[in-house]
């Protein structure tokens, strides 16, 4: 339980530090999605839905762009989404790594054996 608390503490702290960048990237995804949605004559919610489905690279295919500009914007949205996801994953890995080094109770017995040697 102590590891989980430490992990969450470090992860939330990392999110706080990266918040300006993550907010900017979210704004870019929304803005590019709204531009593409206006070009495609989608309503605002459908454009928002499509942009986040594209950013997460899920891509259900229920809504898809038909114009060249919208397709270019979809590639840009996907690229920003991949970077966004990579940052969040990197923050989680960093938080886990720091938590493993700061919490030494309840870890795998191999770690305590290594400390004794």
C-alpha positions as CSV (number, residue, x, y, z in Angstrom):
1,X,0.0,0.0,0.0
2,X,2.9,2.3,0.7
3,X,4.2,1.9,-2.8
4,X,0.8,2.8,-4.3
5,X,0.6,6.0,-2.2
6,X,4.2,6.9,-3.1
7,X,3.5,6.2,-6.8
8,X,0.4,8.3,-6.8
9,X,2.1,11.2,-5.0
10,X,5.0,11.2,-7.5
11,X,2.7,10.7,-10.5
12,X,0.4,13.6,-9.5
13,X,3.5,15.8,-8.9
14,X,4.8,15.0,-12.4
15,X,1.4,15.8,-13.9
16,X,1.4,19.1,-12.1
17,X,4.9,19.9,-13.5
18,X,3.8,18.9,-17.0
19,X,0.4,20.4,-16.8
20,X,1.2,23.5,-19.0
21,X,2.5,21.3,-21.8
22,X,-0.4,18.8,-21.5
23,X,-3.0,21.6,-21.5
24,X,-1.4,23.1,-24.6
25,X,-1.5,19.8,-26.4
26,X,-5.1,19.2,-25.4
27,X,-5.9,22.7,-26.7
28,X,-4.2,21.9,-29.9
29,X,-6.1,18.6,-30.3
30,X,-9.4,20.4,-29.7
31,X,-8.6,23.3,-32.0
32,X,-7.4,21.2,-34.9
33,X,-10.5,18.9,-34.4
34,X,-12.8,21.9,-34.5
35,X,-11.1,23.2,-37.7
36,X,-11.5,19.9,-39.3
37,X,-15.1,19.5,-38.1
38,X,-16.0,22.9,-39.5
39,X,-14.5,21.9,-42.9
40,X,-16.4,18.6,-42.8
41,X,-19.7,20.2,-41.6
42,X,-19.8,18.2,-38.4
43,X,-21.4,19.5,-35.2
44,X,-19.0,20.6,-32.4
45,X,-19.5,17.5,-30.3
46,X,-18.8,15.2,-33.2
47,X,-15.7,17.2,-34.0
48,X,-14.5,17.0,-30.4
49,X,-15.3,13.2,-30.3
50,X,-13.5,12.6,-33.5
51,X,-10.4,14.6,-32.5
52,X,-9.9,12.7,-29.2
53,X,-10.6,9.3,-30.9
54,X,-8.0,10.3,-33.4
55,X,-5.5,11.6,-30.8
56,X,-5.7,8.3,-28.8
57,X,-5.2,6.4,-32.1
58,X,-8.4,4.4,-31.5
59,X,-10.0,5.4,-34.7
60,X,-13.4,3.7,-34.7
61,X,-14.1,4.9,-38.3
62,X,-17.7,6.0,-37.6
63,X,-16.7,9.5,-38.5
64,X,-13.9,10.1,-41.0
65,X,-12.6,13.1,-42.9
66,X,-13.2,13.3,-46.6
67,X,-11.4,16.6,-47.5
68,X,-7.6,16.8,-47.9
69,X,-7.1,19.5,-45.3
70,X,-9.1,17.5,-42.7
71,X,-7.0,14.4,-43.4
72,X,-3.8,16.4,-42.9
73,X,-5.2,17.8,-39.7
74,X,-6.0,14.2,-38.6
75,X,-2.4,13.2,-39.0
76,X,-1.3,16.2,-36.9
77,X,-3.9,15.4,-34.2
78,X,-2.6,11.8,-34.1
79,X,1.0,12.9,-33.8
80,X,0.2,15.3,-31.0
81,X,-1.8,12.5,-29.3
82,X,1.1,10.1,-29.5
83,X,3.4,12.7,-27.9
84,X,0.8,13.4,-25.2
85,X,0.4,9.7,-24.4
86,X,4.2,9.3,-24.4
87,X,4.6,12.1,-21.8
88,X,1.9,10.5,-19.5
89,X,3.5,7.1,-19.8
90,X,7.0,8.5,-19.1
91,X,5.6,10.3,-16.0
92,X,4.1,7.0,-14.8
93,X,7.3,5.1,-15.4
94,X,9.3,7.8,-13.6
95,X,6.9,7.7,-10.6
96,X,7.1,4.0,-10.4
97,X,10.9,4.0,-10.6
98,X,11.2,6.6,-7.8
99,X,8.6,4.7,-5.7
100,X,10.6,1.5,-6.0
101,X,13.7,3.2,-4.8
102,X,12.1,5.1,-1.9
103,X,9.9,2.3,-0.5
104,X,12.0,-0.6,0.7
105,X,9.4,-2.4,2.8
106,X,7.4,-5.2,1.2
107,X,9.5,-5.3,-2.0
108,X,10.6,-8.5,-3.7
109,X,13.0,-10.5,-1.5
110,X,15.7,-10.4,-4.2
111,X,16.2,-6.7,-3.5
112,X,16.9,-7.4,0.2
113,X,19.4,-10.1,-0.8
114,X,21.2,-7.7,-3.1
115,X,21.4,-5.2,-0.3
116,X,23.0,-7.7,2.1
117,X,25.7,-8.6,-0.4
